[in-house]
Amino acid sequence: MPDWQSPAEVETDSLIFIKLMHALMGLYVWEFVISLDFDWAILTGKKAFRWPLSFYFAGRYLLLFAMIGILIALDTPSEVNCQALYAFNQLAGDAAVGLASINLSLRTIAIWSQNKWIIGVVVLIVLGHWSLILQGVLLTATWIPGVGCAIIKSNTTVLAATFIYSMCFDFVVLCLSAYRLAWTPRRTGTNGTQSKLVRMIFADGLVYFFIAFLANLIATIFMIMNLNAIMSIIFNVPAAIASTIVASRVVRRLYNYQMGSPEVLRVAFNSSGQQSGIAFKSPTGSRAVHMRQPTSIHVEMETFTEAQESSDIEAYGAAKQGADFLSFDDDEGHKQTRVL
């Protein structure tokens, strides 16, 4: 067992930290470049901008600037204000982790059709998360001649609490999404889990959670162990990069799926929880029609989907021609499609 506090071990860990940061910068720049066409399409107006994308852009670019700041701190030959530079790097990196969780929580709010109770719960969790992120500068760095900026102290207690909170936040959001997408349709007897869109949202949420959870768990373990100032924070950057990459990919996949789908789907449920009608609207902006019953309670969720069953061929063709159509189940349980 090495003496983690010895100067020789700290110097070795510092070299490992420097090489790891350069490797992670290469990884993140590669991911950034291959997805830059999406950003450019949004910025040039080729794709419509929606306000939730603000969190997507903020997370991506804050982490990029944080990585640039880290490389400047590690590689600059001239003396700089290391404390100010690392303060920016820490806040920008932690903010990227928080924004990644927000991107996932916005999907959950949409899945729950902007239910006020769900919005309230998510907002409270987000406020608690950011109260930890904005605790202040938790690192102490100084300039060492011949070495550069060096971290000499870190507040691992608050940092560990921030990452543990992130894991709990992601778990709560995943459970809310899973309940809505998987358990509710099974309980009510609907067939929502067969939708391609539902399967994609559920699978993406699981992938995001497991990758982010594992990365945050490793970072938290090393912070709790507190071997030395370098080893305590060495896995913070990998955790931030993993969370940001998977969150950004989730956002882009859902957005591209929506933009590429031919029709809009509205689902209505009656008072017993059974699906009472489905109305489609063509992408030309024509009106959508859905079934109404006097005793029905209608919960409408507007998403994008695509025709997958053979019985949807007529409706799909009508949508391509800009027509309105209605799909529903008759009294005998047979699926009916009518072009309006």
Order of alpha helices (4+ residues) and beta strands (2+ residues): alpha-alpha-alpha-alpha-alpha-beta-beta-alpha-alpha-alpha-alpha-beta-beta-beta-alpha-beta-beta
